[in-house]
Amino acid sequence: MNRRSIPLWATLACAAAIGMPGAQAQTKQYAGVTLNVMTFTGPQIAEPLQRRGKEFEAATGAKVNVITVPYSDLYQKLLTDWSTGTNSIDAAILAPQWMPDYVGFLEDLSPRVKADAKLREDDVAPFFREFSQKYGGKTYTVTLDGDFHIAYYRSDVLAKLGKKPPQTWDEYLDIAKAAHGKDFGDGKPIVGSCIAKKRGAQSFWMITSVAGAFLQAKGTSEGAFFDPATMKPLVNNEAFARALEIYKETGKYGPPNEINMDVGDTRTLFVSGGCALTVDWGDIGPLAVDPKASKVVDKVGALMLPGTSKVLDRASGKLAACDATRCPHAVNGVNRAPFAAFGGWSGAINAKAKPQAKDAAYALFSYMSQPEQSNVDVTVGATGFNPYRQSQFKDMGPWKKAGMSDKAAKDYLTAIQDSLNSPNMVLDLRIPFNQRYQQVALDTAMARFLAGELDVKGTMKNIEDTWNELNDELGKAKQQAAYKASIGAK
């Protein structure tokens, strides 16, 4: 889309959203301001930023330069630019879990958000409002996306197999095995499961989605990465061992090159009708009803991540059966622990940016997050933006307009809402240098495990040793305090 192709309604809407009298105002509010905004390469987040950025340019006179880098480089590129004083980047759409490392370089947005009636902050789901946006009680980001993992299944495949949606990981494996290699009517055999396991991309999140229910049963404040009372890593015990076994077994029913597949690859395979089960963020819901790309329109169900009837006994390191004391949030004896992987892409502003650039950056992020824009963007699978406003779970209009049937919309939104409302949500690791714990140490160990270089015991010991070394290097007491604060542990 070039500037001249922007429809008048979009320009007027943007002008109204940021408080301008109209698109025909002779002096545009941010004329002469150049705004450098960084995010990662690919359409998922860059697309809505580029599209809404053009609308913002037309309405305000600002020039929005969208700078993209590979996801694996984004964390370090931003940190280097801001920490060395280069400050060539005015703002970014980034992971809120990185805030412990960035907070010293970010603008406190609390007063702006408080005064911004158009942002409709009361409509943002409490989890994102309190976790994704805040650090130390102050608001540093504007939520643009809601992220946590859910499971998807082919409802037509399960019906033909006589199976119900998987409530446990054992049931997930049972369905994957039963479906794998069978033709369900389109002349091509499908795989039972497709999960993104590419090194440097998704595997470190995916294993936590499997392990979470085995490790955390008493609510978010119990934690799933470390024991908050001791800072002992929860990665060398029977529960994590079982999660590793399950994770590897899913590969038996997956595509041959699964360990090299990124999430874009598995999404394409699933919506093209190539697999029966997958784990992903909310993106598949809208993608599955896109008639141009999907062969599974109205054949997809969604639900909270599967769980387990046995969880970790932290005193012994053994698996123990759920009961009312051990698993207070279990339903029908199954403990479920949805995982807030990543936490949702959010807009943040460099505290050292020029005043006018800060103003323009906040106005851009506010415009993108306001219901009028975000209610549309979360229904478009190509954006990578998922629901995060409470109104987005109540108003079926945008979802139907996007092509979802009543049943598809209800299944999809119920899975997300059930996860969002769960008292046993696993929060993504949010301590200083979390990138080294997850994207380096955990990801490397998982890649070696999936490649057969490490067995279960070797993998667990590798992660435990590396995490303990990081705790010692960075200051165990400091890291423990940050971890306890992030999950609300006393």
LUMTIKOL-998144 format. One record per residue (C-alpha): chain; residue in one letter; y, z, x. Coordinates in steps of 0.2 Angstrom, whole numbers, plus 2048, in hexadecimal, padded with zeros to 3 digits. Layout:
! LUMTIKOL-998144
REC  logu  zalo    y    z    x
REC     A     A    Y    Z    X
...
This chain:
! LUMTIKOL-998144
REC  logu  zalo    y    z    x
REC     A     M  800  800  800
REC     A     N  811  7FB  807
REC     A     R  821  803  802
REC     A     R  826  7F5  7F6
REC     A     S  816  7F6  7ED
REC     A     I  819  808  7E7
REC     A     P  81B  808  7D5
REC     A     L  82B  80F  7CE
REC     A     W  822  81D  7C4
REC     A     A  81B  824  7D4
REC     A     T  82C  824  7DD
REC     A     L  834  82C  7CD
REC     A     A  826  839  7CC
REC     A     C  827  83E  7DE
REC     A     A  83A  83F  7DD
REC     A     A  838  84B  7CE
REC     A     A  82B  855  7D6
REC     A     I  836  859  7E5
REC     A     G  845  85C  7DB
REC     A     M  84F  84C  7DE
REC     A     P  859  845  7CF
REC     A     G  850  835  7D0
REC     A     A  84A  826  7DB
REC     A     Q  85B  81E  7DA
REC     A     A  865  82C  7E2
REC     A     Q  871  824  7EE
REC     A     T  86D  831  7FC
REC     A     K  85B  835  7FD
REC     A     Q  857  847  802
REC     A     Y  84E  844  812
REC     A     A  855  833  817
REC     A     G  855  832  82A
REC     A     V  847  83F  82C
REC     A     T  837  839  835
REC     A     L  828  844  831
REC     A     N  818  844  83D
REC     A     V  809  84A  833
REC     A     M  7F8  84B  83B
REC     A     T  7E7  84B  833
REC     A     F  7D6  844  837
REC     A     T  7D0  832  837
REC     A     G  7C8  82B  828
REC     A     P  7CC  829  816
REC     A     Q  7C7  83A  80F
REC     A     I  7D8  843  813
REC     A     A  7E2  835  81B
REC     A     E  7E2  82A  80C
REC     A     P  7EB  836  800
REC     A     L  7F7  83B  80D
REC     A     Q  7FB  829  811
REC     A     R  7FC  824  7FF
REC     A     R  807  833  7F9
REC     A     G  811  832  809
REC     A     K  817  820  804
REC     A     E  81C  827  7F3
REC     A     F  825  835  7FC
REC     A     E  82E  829  808
REC     A     A  834  81E  7F9
REC     A     A  83B  82D  7F0
REC     A     T  842  837  7FE
REC     A     G  847  82B  80C
REC     A     A  83C  834  818
REC     A     K  830  82B  824
REC     A     V  81F  832  824
REC     A     N  814  82E  833
REC     A     V  802  832  830
REC     A     I  7F9  835  841
REC     A     T  7E6  835  840
REC     A     V  7DA  83B  84D
REC     A     P  7C7  83D  84C
REC     A     Y  7C2  84D  843
REC     A     S  7BA  854  853
REC     A     D  7CA  853  85C
REC     A     L  7D6  859  84E
REC     A     Y  7D5  86C  852
REC     A     Q  7D9  869  865
REC     A     K  7E6  85C  863
REC     A     L  7F0  867  857
REC     A     L  7EE  876  862
REC     A     T  7F3  86E  872
REC     A     D  802  866  86A
REC     A     W  809  876  863
REC     A     S  803  882  870
REC     A     T  80A  878  87F
REC     A     G  81B  876  877
REC     A     T  819  863  875
REC     A     N  81C  865  862
REC     A     S  81B  852  85E
REC     A     I  812  857  84E
REC     A     D  81C  85E  840
REC     A     A  80E  862  834
REC     A     A  7FC  85F  831
REC     A     I  7EE  85F  824
REC     A     L  7E1  86B  82C
REC     A     A  7D3  877  82A
REC     A     P  7D9  888  824
REC     A     Q  7CB  891  82E
REC     A     W  7D5  88C  83E
REC     A     M  7E4  897  839
REC     A     P  7DF  8A5  844
REC     A     D  7E2  89A  853
REC     A     Y  7F1  891  84C
REC     A     V  7FB  89F  843
REC     A     G  807  8A1  851
REC     A     F  80D  88F  850
REC     A     L  80E  88E  83D
REC     A     E  81C  88F  831
REC     A     D  81B  89E  825
REC     A     L  81C  895  814
REC     A     S  81C  8A5  809
REC     A     P  82E  8A3  804
REC     A     R  82D  891  800
REC     A     V  81D  893  7F6
REC     A     K  824  8A1  7EC
REC     A     A  834  897  7E7
REC     A     D  82A  887  7E3
REC     A     A  827  887  7D0
REC     A     K  821  875  7D1
REC     A     L  813  87A  7DC
REC     A     R  80B  884  7CE
REC     A     E  803  891  7DA
REC     A     D  7FC  89B  7CC
REC     A     D  7F1  88C  7C8
REC     A     V  7E9  88C  7D9
REC     A     A  7D8  894  7D9
REC     A     P  7D9  8A6  7E0
REC     A     F  7CD  8A2  7EE
REC     A     F  7D7  894  7F5
REC     A     R  7E8  89D  7F2
REC     A     E  7E2  8AD  7FB
REC     A     F  7D6  8A6  808
REC     A     S  7DB  894  80C
REC     A     Q  7EE  897  80C
REC     A     K  7F0  8A8  813
REC     A     Y  7EE  8B1  823
REC     A     G  7F4  8C3  826
REC     A     G  7FB  8C3  814
REC     A     K  807  8B5  817
REC     A     T  805  8A3  811
REC     A     Y  804  896  81E
REC     A     T  7FC  887  815
REC     A     V  7FD  87D  805
REC     A     T  7EC  87A  7FD
REC     A     L  7E8  868  7FB
REC     A     D  7D5  868  7F9
REC     A     G  7C7  874  7F4
REC     A     D  7B8  875  7FF
REC     A     F  7A7  87C  7FE
REC     A     H  796  876  7FE
REC     A     I  78C  872  7EE
REC     A     A  77B  86A  7EB
REC     A     Y  779  859  7E2
REC     A     Y  769  852  7DA
REC     A     R  764  842  7D1
REC     A     S  761  847  7C0
REC     A     D  757  838  7BC
REC     A     V  74B  83B  7CA
REC     A     L  748  84D  7C6
REC     A     A  744  848  7B4
REC     A     K  737  83C  7BA
REC     A     L  730  849  7C5
REC     A     G  730  856  7B8
REC     A     K  73A  861  7C3
REC     A     K  749  86D  7BF
REC     A     P  759  86E  7CA
REC     A     P  755  878  7DA
REC     A     Q  75A  88A  7D9
REC     A     T  752  88F  7EA
REC     A     W  750  886  7FA
REC     A     D  73D  886  7F8
REC     A     E  740  87C  7E8
REC     A     Y  74C  870  7F1
REC     A     L  73E  86C  7FD
REC     A     D  731  86A  7EF
REC     A     I  73C  85D  7E6
REC     A     A  740  854  7F6
REC     A     K  72E  853  7FB
REC     A     A  729  84D  7EA
REC     A     A  737  840  7E9
REC     A     H  735  839  7FB
REC     A     G  730  828  7FD
REC     A     K  72E  824  7EB
REC     A     D  736  816  7E1
REC     A     F  73E  81C  7D1
REC     A     G  742  80B  7C9
REC     A     D  74D  801  7D4
REC     A     G  740  7FA  7DF
REC     A     K  744  804  7EE
REC     A     P  73D  815  7F4
REC     A     I  749  823  7F6
REC     A     V  749  832  802
REC     A     G  748  843  7FB
REC     A     S  757  84B  804
REC     A     C  766  845  80E
REC     A     I  770  851  817
REC     A     A  77D  84D  824
REC     A     K  777  854  835
REC     A     K  781  84A  842
REC     A     R  786  854  851
REC     A     G  799  858  852
REC     A     A  79B  855  83F
REC     A     Q  792  85F  831
REC     A     S  782  867  838
REC     A     F  78A  878  83C
REC     A     W  790  879  82A
REC     A     M  780  873  822
REC     A     I  775  880  82A
REC     A     T  781  88E  824
REC     A     S  77F  887  812
REC     A     V  76C  889  814
REC     A     A  76D  89A  81D
REC     A     G  77B  8A2  812
REC     A     A  770  8A8  804
REC     A     F  763  8AF  810
REC     A     L  770  8B9  81A
REC     A     Q  77D  8BF  80D
REC     A     A  778  8C7  7FD
REC     A     K  785  8D5  7F9
REC     A     G  794  8CB  7F7
REC     A     T  7A1  8C2  802
REC     A     S  7A6  8D2  80C
REC     A     E  794  8D4  813
REC     A     G  797  8C4  81D
REC     A     A  78A  8B7  823
REC     A     F  78F  8B3  835
REC     A     F  790  8C5  83C
REC     A     D  78B  8D6  837
REC     A     P  79D  8DD  835
REC     A     A  798  8EE  839
REC     A     T  792  8E9  84B
REC     A     M  797  8D7  84D
REC     A     K  785  8D3  850
REC     A     P  782  8C0  84D
REC     A     L  777  8BD  83E
REC     A     V  76E  8AF  846
REC     A     N  75E  8B7  84E
REC     A     N  753  8BE  840
REC     A     E  746  8B8  833
REC     A     A  754  8B2  827
REC     A     F  75C  8A6  832
REC     A     A  74B  8A1  839
REC     A     R  746  89C  827
REC     A     A  757  893  824
REC     A     L  753  889  834
REC     A     E  742  884  82E
REC     A     I  748  87E  81D
REC     A     Y  757  875  825
REC     A     K  74B  86B  831
REC     A     E  73E  868  823
REC     A     T  74B  85F  819
REC     A     G  74B  852  826
REC     A     K  739  84F  823
REC     A     Y  73E  848  812
REC     A     G  74E  840  818
REC     A     P  753  82F  81F
REC     A     P  74D  82B  831
REC     A     N  75E  82C  839
REC     A     E  764  83C  830
REC     A     I  768  845  840
REC     A     N  775  838  843
REC     A     M  77C  837  832
REC     A     D  78E  83D  82E
REC     A     V  793  843  81C
REC     A     G  79A  831  818
REC     A     D  788  82A  81C
REC     A     T  77F  836  811
REC     A     R  78C  834  803
REC     A     T  789  821  803
REC     A     L  776  823  803
REC     A     F  777  82F  7F4
REC     A     V  783  826  7E9
REC     A     S  77A  815  7ED
REC     A     G  76A  81D  7E6
REC     A     G  761  820  7F6
REC     A     C  75D  833  7F5
REC     A     A  758  840  7E9
REC     A     L  761  84F  7EF
REC     A     T  770  853  7FB
REC     A     V  77C  861  800
REC     A     D  78F  85C  801
REC     A     W  7A0  861  7FC
REC     A     G  7A7  85C  7EB
REC     A     D  7AA  84A  7F0
REC     A     I  79A  843  7E9
REC     A     G  79F  847  7D7
REC     A     P  7AD  83A  7D6
REC     A     L  7A4  82E  7E2
REC     A     A  794  82E  7D7
REC     A     V  79E  828  7C8
REC     A     D  7A7  81A  7D1
REC     A     P  79F  80A  7C9
REC     A     K  7A4  800  7D9
REC     A     A  79A  80A  7E5
REC     A     S  78D  815  7DB
REC     A     K  77C  811  7D4
REC     A     V  77A  822  7CD
REC     A     V  787  823  7C0
REC     A     D  783  831  7B4
REC     A     K  773  834  7BE
REC     A     V  77A  842  7C9
REC     A     G  779  855  7C6
REC     A     A  782  863  7D0
REC     A     L  77F  875  7D2
REC     A     M  783  884  7DE
REC     A     L  77A  884  7EE
REC     A     P  767  889  7EC
REC     A     G  763  89B  7F1
REC     A     T  754  8A6  7F5
REC     A     S  74A  8B5  7EE
REC     A     K  749  8BC  800
REC     A     V  758  8C2  80A
REC     A     L  75B  8CA  81B
REC     A     D  758  8DC  81D
REC     A     R  765  8DF  82B
REC     A     A  75D  8EF  831
REC     A     S  74C  8E7  835
REC     A     G  751  8D5  837
REC     A     K  743  8D0  82B
REC     A     L  744  8C7  81A
REC     A     A  742  8D3  80B
REC     A     A  740  8CF  7F9
REC     A     C  74F  8D0  7EE
REC     A     D  752  8DE  7E2
REC     A     A  760  8E6  7D9
REC     A     T  766  8EF  7E9
REC     A     R  764  8E2  7F6
REC     A     C  76A  8D3  7EB
REC     A     P  776  8DA  7DE
REC     A     H  77D  8C9  7DA
REC     A     A  76C  8C0  7D8
REC     A     V  767  8B7  7C8
REC     A     N  755  8B7  7C3
REC     A     G  751  8BE  7D4
REC     A     V  759  8B0  7DE
REC     A     N  768  8B4  7E9
REC     A     R  775  8A6  7EA
REC     A     A  783  8A5  7F7
REC     A     P  78E  896  7F6
REC     A     F  796  891  806
REC     A     A  7A9  88E  808
REC     A     A  7A6  881  816
REC     A     F  7B7  87D  81E
REC     A     G  7C1  885  810
REC     A     G  7CB  876  80A
REC     A     W  7D7  86A  813
REC     A     S  7E9  872  812
REC     A     G  7FA  86D  818
REC     A     A  803  877  826
REC     A     I  814  875  82F
REC     A     N  818  878  841
REC     A     A  824  887  843
REC     A     K  82D  87D  851
REC     A     A  830  86E  847
REC     A     K  842  869  843
REC     A     P  849  872  833
REC     A     Q  84B  861  829
REC     A     A  839  85C  82E
REC     A     K  833  86D  828
REC     A     D  83C  86B  818
REC     A     A  835  859  816
REC     A     A  823  85E  81B
REC     A     Y  823  86C  80E
REC     A     A  82A  861  800
REC     A     L  81C  854  805
REC     A     F  80E  861  804
REC     A     S  815  868  7F4
REC     A     Y  816  857  7EC
REC     A     M  803  854  7F1
REC     A     S  7FD  864  7EA
REC     A     Q  807  865  7DA
REC     A     P  7FB  862  7CB
REC     A     E  802  851  7C6
REC     A     Q  7FC  84A  7D6
REC     A     S  7EE  855  7DB
REC     A     N  7E5  854  7CA
REC     A     V  7E4  841  7CD
REC     A     D  7DF  842  7E0
REC     A     V  7D0  84E  7DD
REC     A     T  7C8  842  7D1
REC     A     V  7C8  834  7DE
REC     A     G  7B9  835  7E9
REC     A     A  7C1  82B  7F7
REC     A     T  7CE  838  7FA
REC     A     G  7C2  846  800
REC     A     F  7CD  852  7F5
REC     A     N  7C3  85E  7EA
REC     A     P  7C9  869  7DB
REC     A     Y  7D2  879  7E0
REC     A     R  7DE  87C  7D1
REC     A     Q  7D7  885  7C2
REC     A     S  7DE  878  7B6
REC     A     Q  7D3  86B  7BF
REC     A     F  7C4  874  7B7
REC     A     K  7CB  874  7A6
REC     A     D  7D3  863  7A3
REC     A     M  7C5  856  7A1
REC     A     G  7D2  848  79F
REC     A     P  7D4  843  7B1
REC     A     W  7C1  844  7B4
REC     A     K  7BD  839  7A5
REC     A     K  7CB  82D  7AB
REC     A     A  7C2  82C  7BC
REC     A     G  7B2  827  7B3
REC     A     M  7A8  837  7B1
REC     A     S  79F  83A  7A1
REC     A     D  7A0  84B  798
REC     A     K  790  850  79F
REC     A     A  793  84B  7B1
REC     A     A  7A4  853  7B1
REC     A     K  79D  863  7AA
REC     A     D  78F  864  7B7
REC     A     Y  79A  860  7C5
REC     A     L  7A8  86C  7C1
REC     A     T  79C  87A  7BB
REC     A     A  793  879  7CD
REC     A     I  7A4  87B  7D5
REC     A     Q  7AB  888  7CA
REC     A     D  79B  893  7CB
REC     A     S  79C  892  7DE
REC     A     L  7AF  896  7DE
REC     A     N  7AC  8A5  7D2
REC     A     S  79D  8AC  7DC
REC     A     P  79F  8BE  7E3
REC     A     N  793  8B9  7F0
REC     A     M  79D  8AA  7F8
REC     A     V  79A  8A8  80A
REC     A     L  7AB  8A6  813
REC     A     D  7AC  89A  821
REC     A     L  7AE  8A2  832
REC     A     R  7C0  8A6  834
REC     A     I  7C3  8AF  845
REC     A     P  7CD  8AA  854
REC     A     F  7C4  89B  85D
REC     A     N  7B8  899  84F
REC     A     Q  7B7  887  854
REC     A     R  7AE  88C  864
REC     A     Y  7A1  896  85A
REC     A     Q  79E  889  84D
REC     A     Q  7A2  877  853
REC     A     V  79D  87A  865
REC     A     A  78F  888  866
REC     A     L  787  887  855
REC     A     D  788  874  854
REC     A     T  781  871  865
REC     A     A  772  87D  862
REC     A     M  76F  874  851
REC     A     A  76F  863  859
REC     A     R  763  869  866
REC     A     F  758  871  859
REC     A     L  757  861  84E
REC     A     A  754  857  85D
REC     A     G  745  862  862
REC     A     E  74C  869  872
REC     A     L  74C  87A  86B
REC     A     D  740  883  85F
REC     A     V  745  890  852
REC     A     K  744  89F  85E
REC     A     G  74D  895  86B
REC     A     T  75B  88F  85F
REC     A     M  75E  8A1  859
REC     A     K  75F  8A8  86A
REC     A     N  76B  89B  870
REC     A     I  777  89D  862
REC     A     E  776  8B0  863
REC     A     D  779  8B0  876
REC     A     T  787  8A4  875
REC     A     W  790  8AE  867
REC     A     N  78E  8BE  870
REC     A     E  795  8B6  880
REC     A     L  7A4  8B0  876
REC     A     N  7A7  8C1  86E
REC     A     D  7A7  8C9  87F
REC     A     E  7B2  8BC  886
REC     A     L  7BF  8BC  878
REC     A     G  7BE  8CF  875
REC     A     K  7B0  8D6  869
REC     A     A  7BC  8E3  861
REC     A     K  7C9  8D6  85D
REC     A     Q  7BD  8C9  857
REC     A     Q  7B4  8D6  84C
REC     A     A  7C5  8DC  844
REC     A     A  7C9  8CA  840
REC     A     Y  7B8  8C7  838
REC     A     K  7B9  8D7  82E
REC     A     A  7CB  8D2  828
REC     A     S  7C6  8C1  823
REC     A     I  7B7  8C6  818
REC     A     G  7BF  8D6  811
REC     A     A  7B3  8E2  819
REC     A     K  7B7  8F4  81C
